Amino acid sequence: MIISTVRQPTPDEISRQIKSLPGIYKQFESFLLKWLFVSVVLLFPFLLLGHYFPIASRIQAVYCIVCVLLSVCIVTVWTKRYKGGLGNRKQVVAMNTAPVEIVKVKTNRAIKREDPEDYGIAFYLDVLENGQQKTLYLWGQYLDDLEYENQFPNTEFEFIRKPGSDEFIDFKVSGQYFNPERTLPPFEKAVWKSGNYPVNGQVLEQTLDSIN
């Protein structure tokens, strides 16, 4: 069985989301990479022109300064419009008001899929949704420790996330551990390249017995 409900986040859930936000160093690194990209784009036509026609060094210096300042302005506006600027103020405000989805699961059947290369193991879990037999797919490094401690697969568990997200805010087990029925090899490289694979928390429109 799988049941999903939506509610406002608790202070602890807001705190967990804030901790997952990138720090100031990561934000500055991202800003710097964008600035370098925009600067190269702006400078390229001038460098190409200078390859065919001589340009005075004074003009070159002025153009470079203008490009640097213009690229800073462009990236600043870009960052502010789409990410709220440096810092996480916009994201934090959103986290205080955006609802979270609580997904509660009961199951007694599972199939394990091996980890390809430190991405984390995966499990296909038999669930009943709206009276139909389906499969819940869970995948990630958070499952590695749970499996090692004989806590997963588990007959009862829940996870909290932004509605529909493949990243979880919290994951809790409350039932009994059981062994998976079988273990599948990792996805082949062709599958990874195609992107044709399920994501963490996705409910698949197929039964567990059809998984191979």
N, C-alpha and C positions, 0 to 999 in steps of 0.2 A: 504494500500500500504506500502511496505517496500523496501527501497533502501539502498544498502551498497556500500560505496566507501572507498578507502585507500589513505592515504597521509602521509607526514612527520608530526611529532608532532610540535605544537607550543610551545614557551617557557613556557606558562602557563600550558600546558598539561604535559610537562616534569617535571615542578615543582610539580604538583599534584602527579605524579608517585613517585617522590623522597620522598615526605612526607609520602607515604604509605609504604616505606621500613622500616624494623625493625631497631630500635635504637641500639646503642652499647651495652646496657644492655641485650637486647634480644639476640643479637648475642653471647655475652659472655656466657649467660645462655645455649644457644644451644651448644656452644663449650664445656662447662663444662659437660653437659649431655653425649655428645659423648665420651669425655675423660673418664668419669666414666664407660661407657659401655665397651670401649676397654680395660681399665685397668682390669675390672672384667674378661673379656674373657682371657686376658693374664695370670692373676693370678690363675685362676681356675685349670688348669692342675697341677701347682706347689702345690697348697693347697691340691688337691686330692692325689698327690704323698706323701706329708707330712703326710697325714692321715694314710698311710700304712707303711711308712719308716721314721725313724728319720732323720731330716736334721739339720745340725749345724746352730745355730742362725746367725752366720756370713754370711753363704751362703744365708740364708733367707733374711737378710738385703740387700745384694748385688743384689739379684734377684728382690726384691721389687723396689729398686732404678732404676734398668735397665728397669723394666716394666713401671714405671712411666714416665721415659724419652722416652721410645719407644712409649708409648701411646700418649704422647704429639706430637711426630713427625708424627705419623700416622694420628692423627686428624688434625694437621696443614696442611699436604699434602692433605688430604681429603677435608678440607674446602677450601683450595686454588684452587684445581682443579675444584670443582663443584660450588663454590660460590664466587670465587675470593679472598678468605681470609677474615679476619675480616675487617669490613668496607664495604662500598657499592660502591667502585670505579668501579668494573666490571659492576654492574647493571646500574650505572649512565651512563657509556659510552654507554652501549647497548640502554638505553632509548633515548639517543641523536640521534641515528641512525635508530632505529627500527621504522617502520611505525605504524600508528594507523588506526583503522577502525571506520568510522563514519556511523552509522545506523540511517536513518531517517524513521519515521513511521507516517502514517495517518490511523486512524481507527475510528469507531463509535460504536463498540460493544465490550463488555468485560464480563468476568466471574471472580468473585473473589474466591480465596481459603483462608480460615481462617489460621491464624498463629498457628502452633502446640504448640510451647513453646519458644517464643522470638526469633525465627529464622527470623521473618518478614512475612508479608502477601504476597500473590502471585496473579497474574492476568494472565488470558488467554485472548489474544487480537486477534480479527479477522483482518487478513492482507491478502493482495494480493501480491504474489511474482511470478514474471515471468508469469503472467496471471493465476496463480493457487491460489485457496483459501486455506490458511494455518492458523496456529495459532502461535502467538508469546507468549512465556512464560517468564514472569518477576517475580522475587522473591527476596526479601531481605528487610532488615530493612529500607533502604532508601525510600521505598514506604510507610512506616507507616506515616511519617511526611507529605508526599505529599497528602495522602488520608485524613489525619486529617485536612489539610488546604484546602480541596476541590479542589485540583489541579490534582488529578489522580483517576480514568482513565481520559485520555485527548485525544482530537481528533488529536493533533499533538505533537510529541516529538522526541527527538533524544538522542542517547547515544554514547559515545566514549569509545573505549576499545582497548586492543591489539587484533589483528585479532583472532576471535574465542573464546576469553576469556570469562569466566562467571563473571569476576570482571570488573566493569566499572570505567573509569577514570573520566567521567563526565556524568551527566544526566540532560537534560533540557526539560521543557514543553513549548509549544508556542501556543497551541490551546485552546479549551474550555473543561471544566470539564463536564463529563456525568456520570450517574449512571450505575453501572454494572447490567446486566440482572438478575443475581442470584448469590447466594453465596454457595460455596461448603464447606463441613467440612474439617478439616486438613487431610492430609494423615494418614492412620493407621500405627501403629508401624511396622507391617509386611512389609509395603512398604518401610519405612525408612531402615529397616534391609536388605532388598533385594537390595537397591540402585537403584531400578527400578523407578526412578522419573526424570522429566526434570530438567535442570539446568537453572540458570538465563541467559536470552538472547537467549535461544534455540528456533529455529523455528521448530514447530512440523508438521509432514506431515499428518495433519488431520484438519478438519474444526471445527469451534467453536461449532457447533450444535452437534458434536459427543463427546464433552467433558462431562464426568460425574464423 
